[in-house]
Amino acid sequence: MSKHSSSSSDEDTKETETEKKAVIKKTDMNLEMQQAAVDATYAAMEAYEKEKDVAANVKREFDKKYSPTWNCFVGKDFGW
């Protein structure tokens, strides 16, 4: 593999990592739970394409790890 190809691959990885920035705006979860939410979300986003499937997976993970009942919303267009 040439040095140029390796460099290009590194740039692609950096772009992907930049796109995956979690922003937690308001929560009452402790730092461990916040990190678990970010990790579960990233893993679900890798495994599923549909937002509803990502949300369902994160909910299942949190129900298992922290006891039911959790809700998870994924997407851009919703209100509180």
C-alpha positions in Angstrom: 0.0 0.0 0.0 1.4 3.4 -0.9 1.9 6.2 1.5 -0.7 8.2 -0.4 -3.4 5.5 -0.1 -2.7 5.2 3.7 -3.0 9.0 4.1 -6.3 9.1 2.2 -7.6 6.3 4.4 -6.6 8.3 7.5 -8.4 11.4 6.1 -11.6 9.3 5.5 -11.4 8.0 9.1 -11.0 11.6 10.5 -14.0 12.8 8.5 -16.2 9.9 9.8 -15.1 10.6 13.3 -15.9 14.3 13.0 -19.4 13.5 11.7 -20.0 11.4 14.8 -19.9 14.0 17.5 -22.4 13.5 20.4 -23.8 16.5 22.0 -25.7 16.1 25.3 -27.7 19.3 25.9 -29.6 18.5 29.1 -29.7 15.4 31.2 -30.0 14.1 34.8 -27.9 11.0 34.0 -24.5 10.6 35.7 -21.4 10.7 33.5 -21.2 6.9 33.3 -24.7 6.7 32.0 -24.1 9.5 29.5 -21.1 7.7 28.1 -23.1 4.4 28.0 -25.8 6.3 26.0 -23.2 7.7 23.6 -21.5 4.3 23.1 -24.9 2.5 22.7 -26.0 5.0 20.2 -22.8 4.8 18.1 -23.0 1.0 18.1 -26.6 1.1 17.0 -25.9 3.6 14.3 -23.3 1.3 12.9 -25.7 -1.7 13.0 -29.0 0.0 11.8 -29.9 2.4 9.1 -33.4 3.4 10.3 -33.7 5.9 13.2 -36.5 3.8 14.8 -34.2 0.8 14.9 -31.4 2.8 16.4 -33.8 4.1 19.1 -35.2 0.6 19.8 -31.7 -0.8 20.2 -30.6 1.9 22.6 -33.8 1.5 24.6 -33.2 -2.3 24.9 -29.6 -1.8 26.0 -30.6 0.7 28.7 -33.5 -1.5 29.9 -31.0 -4.4 30.3 -28.2 -2.4 31.9 -30.2 0.1 34.1 -33.6 -1.6 34.5 -36.8 -0.6 32.6 -38.4 1.6 31.6 -36.4 3.9 29.2 -37.4 6.0 26.2 -35.1 6.9 23.3 -35.8 9.4 20.6 -33.6 9.5 17.5 -34.0 12.1 14.7 -34.2 15.7 13.8 -37.8 16.6 13.7 -39.7 16.1 17.0 -40.9 18.3 19.9 -41.2 18.0 23.6 
